[in-house]
Amino acid sequence: MKFAKLGKRTSAVEVTNVSQHGFWLLIGKTERFVEFSRFPWFRQARIGELMNVELQSTRHLYWPDLDVDLAVESIDHPERFPLA
């Protein structure tokens, strides 16, 4: 029996898991953890709102249901982007 080759991933960004502490984003081939303590505007979001994320450029994410823009760099280096 032969199996068909799997298709390409259609989304450049994907939420792969959600926990009480945050959620994981797969951006390209890299998975990143978004902590609710560092990004509090996601804490009360519904799962569907978190899942609806767009990669608007290689380094910029947008959640239209939450009206949240986020630089990928702020996930990688949150100490460079303190909350005011």
N, CA, C and O of each residue as an XYZ file, in Angstrom:
336
protein
N       0.843     -1.174      0.000
C       0.000      0.000      0.000
C       0.888      1.236      0.000
O       1.851      1.318      0.763
N       0.567      2.180     -0.843
C       1.304      3.438     -0.893
C       0.440      4.541     -0.297
O      -0.776      4.590     -0.485
N       1.121      5.427      0.431
C       0.430      6.565      1.015
C       0.781      7.806      0.223
O       1.903      7.957     -0.260
N      -0.187      8.688      0.095
C       0.057      9.945     -0.601
C       0.950     10.832      0.245
O       0.918     10.777      1.475
N       1.733     11.634     -0.413
C       2.587     12.587      0.274
C       1.720     13.640      0.965
O       0.741     14.125      0.397
N       2.090     13.981      2.186
C       1.343     15.003      2.911
C       1.480     16.348      2.220
O       2.510     16.642      1.614
N       0.456     17.146      2.312
C       0.484     18.471      1.700
C       1.298     19.447      2.518
O       1.720     19.147      3.635
N       1.510     20.608      1.955
C       2.234     21.668      2.654
C       1.346     22.303      3.697
O       0.123     22.327      3.559
N       1.968     22.818      4.744
C       1.249     23.574      5.757
C       0.721     24.854      5.110
O       1.446     25.540      4.390
N      -0.538     25.163      5.372
C      -1.132     26.325      4.727
C      -0.993     27.598      5.546
O      -1.172     28.695      5.018
N      -0.677     27.466      6.818
C      -0.546     28.634      7.676
C       0.898     28.805      8.108
O       1.564     27.837      8.475
N       1.379     30.036      8.064
C       2.749     30.313      8.498
C       2.832     30.445     10.017
O       3.922     30.429     10.588
N       1.676     30.576     10.666
C       1.627     30.676     12.124
C       0.447     29.841     12.617
O      -0.617     29.809     12.000
N       0.667     29.166     13.751
C      -0.356     28.279     14.281
C      -0.215     28.186     15.797
O       0.896     28.077     16.317
N      -1.337     28.229     16.500
C      -1.346     27.978     17.940
C      -1.377     26.465     18.104
O      -2.302     25.805     17.629
N      -0.370     25.913     18.774
C      -0.272     24.458     18.886
C      -0.753     23.920     20.224
O      -1.089     22.741     20.329
N      -0.791     24.774     21.258
C      -1.227     24.313     22.575
C      -1.542     25.527     23.437
O      -0.968     26.601     23.257
N      -2.464     25.339     24.376
C      -2.827     26.396     25.331
C      -2.829     25.775     26.717
O      -3.345     24.674     26.908
N      -2.255     26.479     27.686
C      -2.281     26.021     29.075
C      -2.735     27.175     29.961
O      -3.029     28.264     29.468
N      -2.792     26.936     31.255
C      -3.179     28.009     32.173
C      -2.107     29.083     32.278
O      -2.375     30.168     32.795
N      -0.895     28.802     31.799
C       0.222     29.740     31.896
C       0.489     30.516     30.613
O       1.194     31.524     30.634
N      -0.066     30.056     29.500
C       0.172     30.716     28.223
C      -0.148     29.799     27.066
O      -0.877     28.818     27.217
N       0.404     30.125     25.902
C       0.154     29.292     24.731
C       1.394     29.239     23.849
O       2.261     30.111     23.910
N       1.456     28.195     23.028
C       2.585     27.978     22.132
C       2.185     28.360     20.718
O       1.113     27.998     20.234
N       3.067     29.094     20.075
C       2.894     29.489     18.675
C       3.959     28.807     17.835
O       5.140     28.828     18.183
N       3.546     28.209     16.741
C       4.491     27.673     15.775
C       4.556     28.681     14.634
O       3.592     28.861     13.889
N       5.702     29.332     14.511
C       5.918     30.335     13.466
C       6.984     29.770     12.540
O       8.156     29.679     12.906
N       6.569     29.394     11.345
C       7.490     28.694     10.459
C       7.832     27.356     11.075
O       6.953     26.515     11.268
N       9.105     27.148     11.388
C       9.557     25.893     12.007
C       9.941     26.070     13.474
O      10.453     25.142     14.101
N       9.694     27.260     14.020
C      10.101     27.565     15.396
C       8.875     27.708     16.290
O       7.942     28.446     15.972
N       8.891     26.992     17.413
C       7.804     27.100     18.380
C       8.220     28.055     19.493
O       9.337     27.984     20.005
N       7.312     28.941     19.857
C       7.567     29.942     20.900
C       6.440     29.883     21.934
O       5.289     29.604     21.599
N       6.792     30.150     23.195
C       5.802     30.171     24.272
C       5.462     31.614     24.616
O       6.350     32.433     24.856
N       4.179     31.915     24.638
C       3.683     33.253     24.975
C       3.069     33.158     26.367
O       1.981     32.610     26.541
N       3.778     33.697     27.351
C       3.324     33.633     28.747
C       2.259     34.697     29.021
O       2.405     35.857     28.634
N       1.187     34.279     29.696
C       0.152     35.239     30.069
C       0.691     36.303     31.028
O       0.224     37.442     31.007
N       1.656     35.951     31.856
C       2.201     36.928     32.802
C       2.953     38.046     32.067
O       2.982     39.180     32.546
N       3.551     37.748     30.933
C       4.269     38.766     30.153
C       3.379     39.440     29.111
O       3.649     40.564     28.689
N       2.332     38.755     28.704
C       1.412     39.270     27.677
C      -0.014     39.143     28.204
O      -0.776     38.300     27.730
N      -0.386     39.981     29.190
C      -1.650     39.805     29.920
C      -2.914     39.984     29.089
O      -3.973     39.501     29.493
N      -2.844     40.657     27.950
C      -4.046     40.879     27.149
C      -4.565     39.586     26.532
O      -5.675     39.575     25.999
N      -3.800     38.493     26.585
C      -4.271     37.207     26.080
C      -4.928     36.350     27.163
O      -5.596     35.367     26.843
N      -4.752     36.701     28.425
C      -5.198     35.860     29.542
C      -6.695     35.553     29.491
O      -7.087     34.414     29.745
N      -7.523     36.511     29.177
C      -8.975     36.308     29.180
C      -9.538     35.984     27.794
O     -10.754     35.899     27.623
N      -8.666     35.804     26.816
C      -9.119     35.519     25.447
C      -9.698     34.111     25.354
O      -9.249     33.192     26.038
N     -10.693     33.963     24.500
C     -11.241     32.642     24.211
C     -10.290     31.899     23.284
O      -9.487     32.515     22.583
N     -10.383     30.577     23.284
C      -9.506     29.752     22.447
C      -9.632     30.163     20.978
O      -8.622     30.286     20.285
N     -10.826     30.369     20.509
C     -11.030     30.762     19.116
C     -10.368     32.086     18.784
O      -9.876     32.280     17.673
N     -10.355     32.996     19.745
C      -9.694     34.289     19.528
C      -8.178     34.126     19.460
O      -7.516     34.793     18.665
N      -7.626     33.243     20.292
C      -6.187     32.983     20.238
C      -5.791     32.310     18.927
O      -4.751     32.619     18.345
N      -6.637     31.386     18.471
C      -6.325     30.623     17.263
C      -6.374     31.477     15.997
O      -5.735     31.148     14.998
N      -7.119     32.551     16.041
C      -7.254     33.419     14.867
C      -6.099     34.424     14.859
O      -6.263     35.584     15.236
N      -4.944     33.957     14.426
C      -3.732     34.790     14.406
C      -3.194     34.821     12.981
O      -3.255     33.827     12.258
N      -2.675     35.962     12.594
C      -2.123     36.150     11.252
C      -0.665     36.570     11.347
O      -0.295     37.378     12.199
N       0.148     36.024     10.477
C       1.528     36.468     10.337
C       1.531     37.503      9.219
O       1.532     37.154      8.038
N       1.531     38.775      9.600
C       1.391     39.847      8.611
C       2.692     40.156      7.892
O       2.681     40.690      6.783
N       3.798     39.828      8.512
C       5.114     39.882      7.869
C       5.962     38.847      8.595
O       5.466     38.173      9.498
N       7.208     38.709      8.226
C       8.036     37.682      8.859
C       8.244     37.925     10.348
O       8.591     36.996     11.079
N       8.043     39.138     10.805
C       8.307     39.468     12.212
C       7.127     40.156     12.914
O       7.315     40.793     13.951
N       5.911     40.034     12.357
C       4.780     40.749     12.933
C       3.532     39.864     12.949
O       3.123     39.330     11.918
N       2.934     39.719     14.135
C       1.722     38.931     14.331
C       0.537     39.847     14.623
O       0.694     40.931     15.185
N      -0.657     39.386     14.229
C      -1.873     40.162     14.500
C      -3.025     39.219     14.825
O      -3.276     38.252     14.105
N      -3.729     39.518     15.932
C      -4.933     38.809     16.329
C      -6.117     39.741     16.070
O      -6.386     40.613     16.896
N      -6.835     39.587     14.950
C      -7.916     40.513     14.604
C      -9.075     40.508     15.599
O      -9.676     41.556     15.836
N      -9.403     39.364     16.182
C     -10.510     39.307     17.146
C     -10.196     40.050     18.433
O     -11.103     40.503     19.131
N      -8.904     40.176     18.749
C      -8.472     40.843     19.972
C      -7.892     42.227     19.708
O      -7.632     42.988     20.640
N      -7.692     42.547     18.434
C      -7.042     43.795     18.013
C      -5.681     43.957     18.700
O      -5.367     45.013     19.250
N      -4.884     42.884     18.653
C      -3.551     42.868     19.265
C      -2.511     42.683     18.171
O      -2.576     41.735     17.388
N      -1.555     43.595     18.127
C      -0.379     43.502     17.260
C       0.806     43.130     18.140
O       0.931     43.622     19.261
N       1.674     42.264     17.633
C       2.807     41.831     18.438
C       4.002     41.560     17.535
O       3.890     40.857     16.531
N       5.139     42.124     17.902
C       6.378     41.821     17.189
C       6.873     40.457     17.666
O       6.866     40.181     18.866
N       7.296     39.613     16.749
C       7.839     38.303     17.112
C       9.027     38.480     18.063
O       9.235     37.667     18.963
N       9.788     39.528     17.858
C      10.947     39.807     18.718
C      10.534     40.000     20.177
O      11.302     39.674     21.082
N       9.337     40.525     20.413
C       8.891     40.728     21.796
C       8.615     39.401     22.498
O       8.657     39.341     23.727
N       8.339     38.349     21.754
C       8.191     37.015     22.343
C       9.574     36.436     22.630
O       9.805     35.849     23.687
N      10.486     36.609     21.680
C      11.839     36.080     21.826
C      12.636     36.803     22.912
O      13.428     36.186     23.625
N      12.420     38.121     23.034
C      13.183     38.948     23.981
C      12.241     39.895     24.727
O      12.293     41.105     24.503
N      11.382     39.375     25.607
C      10.413     40.241     26.292
C      11.046     41.305     27.180
O      10.430     42.333     27.462
N      12.280     41.055     27.620
C      12.955     42.047     28.472
C      13.234     43.347     27.715
O      13.426     44.390     28.339
N      13.259     43.300     26.408
C      13.483     44.507     25.601
C      12.204     45.319     25.385
O      12.243     46.436     24.869
N      11.073     44.738     25.787
C       9.770     45.362     25.575
C       8.987     45.383     26.872
O       7.987     44.676     26.996
N       9.417     46.176     27.840
C       8.693     46.195     29.130
C       7.306     46.799     28.983
O       7.103     47.736     28.211
N       6.362     46.257     29.728
C       5.012     46.825     29.736
C       5.028     48.114     30.529
O       5.610     48.186     31.611
N       4.388     49.126     29.984
C       4.345     50.413     30.688
C       3.025     50.581     31.397
O       2.798     51.602     32.046
